[in-house]
């Protein structure tokens, strides 16, 4: 399986140019996480809702507790719960900000995907695959559909608050510029996820189902990717 470090992330859009430089041998990301360590206490508060919905004696999901940010990962998990959807997660401020995307992300800029923001998840959830037993919240099978490096173009914490996130992804399936925009629906949890127009955009792209064996990446491999990126 091709790794993130082999990608050449060239964005034709001027908005994306100069924000990141990815070469054949290394990934060099612009860090905007200065001061994130000061948010560690608040990070635990962010996981309260996640933990309150789960009985960890009955589900294999991680409880949370890993300290410190991983500085730039994303994961998309195919979740065959009561309704099939794709959980789109970005590491922001030491936790995984999360959205449920019913139709899954797309590499076609014309596709505007509804993304429902859900509770933040712990960093350990980026490695989670398995079956959540019946009777538990989110019961069903969880597989890793894609994962890789995440590069926000502005402060992502402020972006979530403001309702607009612009970012780059360097994954196995998702690459280049993307945006998340919150919809003015009154509830505040409805967003649109869409691909930016750049050299990675694919107007012929369609969602393809893959097995967890195709895209599962071990913790050691993910650590190696972050080491390659100079973190």
C-alpha positions in Angstrom: 0.0 0.0 0.0 1.3 3.4 -1.0 2.1 5.6 2.0 1.6 9.3 2.6 5.4 10.0 2.3 5.3 9.1 -1.4 2.7 11.7 -2.3 3.5 14.9 -4.2 0.8 17.2 -2.9 0.7 19.9 -5.6 -2.2 22.2 -5.4 -3.1 24.3 -8.4 -5.4 26.6 -6.4 -3.6 29.8 -5.3 -5.2 29.5 -1.9 -3.4 26.2 -1.3 -0.1 27.1 -2.8 2.8 27.6 -0.3 0.9 26.2 2.6 2.5 22.8 2.5 5.3 21.2 0.5 5.3 17.4 0.0 8.1 15.8 -1.9 8.7 12.2 -2.9 10.9 11.4 0.1 9.3 13.5 2.9 6.3 15.4 4.1 6.9 18.9 5.4 3.9 20.4 7.2 3.5 24.0 8.5 2.8 23.7 12.2 0.2 26.0 13.7 -0.2 24.1 17.0 1.8 26.4 19.2 0.2 26.6 22.5 -1.8 23.4 22.1 -0.3 21.9 25.2 -2.0 24.6 27.3 -5.4 23.1 26.1 -4.7 19.6 27.5 -7.0 20.2 30.6 -9.8 21.5 28.3 -9.2 18.5 26.1 -10.4 16.1 28.9 -13.5 18.2 29.3 -14.2 17.8 25.5 -14.3 14.0 26.0 -17.0 14.1 28.7 -19.9 13.7 26.2 -18.1 10.9 24.4 -17.5 9.0 27.7 -21.0 9.6 29.0 -22.5 7.8 26.0 -20.5 4.6 26.4 -20.2 1.7 28.8 -16.5 0.7 28.4 -17.1 -2.6 30.1 -19.3 -3.5 27.2 -17.7 -1.9 24.2 -14.1 -2.3 22.8 -13.9 1.4 22.0 -11.1 3.3 23.7 -12.0 5.3 26.8 -9.5 8.1 26.1 -6.7 9.5 28.2 -3.8 9.8 25.8 -2.1 13.1 26.5 -0.7 15.6 24.1 -1.6 16.4 20.5 -0.5 14.2 17.6 -0.1 17.3 15.4 -2.0 16.6 12.3 -3.8 13.4 11.6 -7.1 12.5 10.1 -9.1 9.3 9.8 -12.2 8.3 8.0 -14.0 5.3 9.5 -16.7 3.4 7.6 -19.4 2.7 10.3 -22.1 0.1 9.6 -24.4 1.2 12.4 -28.2 1.4 12.1 -27.5 3.5 9.0 -24.3 3.2 7.1 -22.2 6.3 7.2 -18.6 7.5 7.3 -17.1 9.1 10.4 -14.7 12.0 9.3 -12.3 12.9 12.1 -9.6 15.6 12.3 -7.1 15.9 15.1 -7.7 19.4 16.5 -6.4 20.5 19.9 -5.5 17.1 21.2 -8.7 15.3 20.3 -10.6 14.1 17.2 -13.2 16.6 16.0 -15.8 14.4 14.4 -18.5 14.5 11.7 -20.8 11.8 10.5 -21.0 11.9 6.7 -23.9 9.7 5.3 -22.6 9.5 1.7 -19.0 9.7 2.6 -16.3 12.2 1.4 -15.7 12.8 -2.3 -12.8 13.8 -4.5 -15.3 15.5 -6.9 -15.6 19.3 -6.1 -19.2 19.2 -7.3 -20.2 16.9 -4.5 -21.3 18.8 -1.4 -21.7 16.2 1.4 -23.8 16.7 4.4 -21.6 16.2 7.5 -23.3 16.1 11.0 -20.9 17.2 13.8 -20.9 14.8 16.7 -19.0 14.6 20.0 -15.2 14.8 20.0 -13.5 11.5 20.2 -10.1 10.6 21.9 -7.0 10.4 19.8 -6.9 6.6 20.4 -10.0 6.3 18.3 -7.9 6.9 15.1 -6.7 3.3 15.5 -10.0 1.7 16.3 -11.5 -1.0 14.2 -13.9 -3.7 15.4 -17.5 -4.4 16.3 -19.5 -2.3 18.8 -21.9 -4.8 20.4 -25.7 -4.5 20.1 -27.2 -2.5 22.9 -24.4 0.0 22.9 -24.3 3.4 21.4 -23.3 3.2 17.7 -23.6 -0.6 17.6 -22.1 -2.0 14.4 -18.9 -2.6 12.5 -16.2 0.1 12.3 -13.5 -0.1 9.6 -10.7 2.4 8.6 -11.5 3.7 5.2 -8.8 6.2 4.9 -6.2 8.0 7.1 -3.2 10.2 6.8 -1.9 13.7 7.5 -4.1 16.8 8.1 -2.9 20.3 7.5 -5.2 23.2 8.5 -4.7 26.4 6.6 -5.8 28.6 9.6 -6.2 28.0 13.3 -8.5 25.0 13.4 -9.9 25.6 16.9 -11.1 29.1 15.8 -12.3 27.5 12.5 -14.6 25.1 14.3 -16.0 27.9 16.4 -16.5 30.2 13.4 -18.0 27.4 11.3 -15.4 27.4 8.5 -12.4 25.0 8.1 -10.1 25.0 5.1 -7.4 22.3 5.1 -5.2 19.8 3.2 -5.3 16.1 3.4 -2.6 13.6 2.5 -4.2 10.2 2.8 -4.5 7.0 0.8 -7.7 8.1 -0.9 -8.3 11.7 0.1 -5.7 14.3 -1.1 -5.4 18.0 -1.6 -7.7 20.8 -0.4 -11.0 20.4 1.4 -13.4 22.6 3.3 -16.0 22.2 6.0 -18.7 24.9 6.2 -21.4 25.0 8.9 -24.9 25.5 7.7 -27.2 28.1 9.3 -29.8 25.6 10.4 -30.2 26.9 13.9 -28.8 23.7 15.6 -25.2 24.3 14.7 -24.3 20.7 14.0 -25.0 20.6 10.2 -22.0 21.2 8.0 -21.1 20.7 4.3 -17.9 18.8 3.4 -16.5 19.3 -0.1 -13.3 19.0 -2.2 -11.5 22.1 -3.4 -10.6 22.5 -7.0 -6.9 21.5 -7.3 -4.7 19.1 -9.2 -6.1 16.2 -7.1 -9.8 16.9 -7.9 -11.5 14.1 -9.8 -14.8 14.9 -11.5 -15.3 11.2 -12.3 -14.7 10.1 -8.7 -17.2 7.7 -7.1 -17.3 6.1 -3.6 -15.7 2.8 -3.5 -16.0 0.3 -0.7 -12.8 -1.2 0.6 -12.0 -3.7 3.4 -10.3 -2.8 6.6 -7.4 -5.1 5.6 -6.8 -2.8 2.5 -6.4 0.4 4.5 -5.7 -0.6 8.1 -2.5 1.1 9.3 -0.8 0.1 12.5 0.1 2.5 15.3 3.8 1.9 14.4 3.2 2.9 10.8 1.4 6.0 11.8 4.2 7.0 14.1 6.7 6.4 11.3 4.7 8.8 9.0 4.7 11.5 11.7 8.5 11.0 12.1 8.9 11.3 8.3 7.0 14.6 8.5 9.6 16.0 10.9 7.3 16.2 14.0 
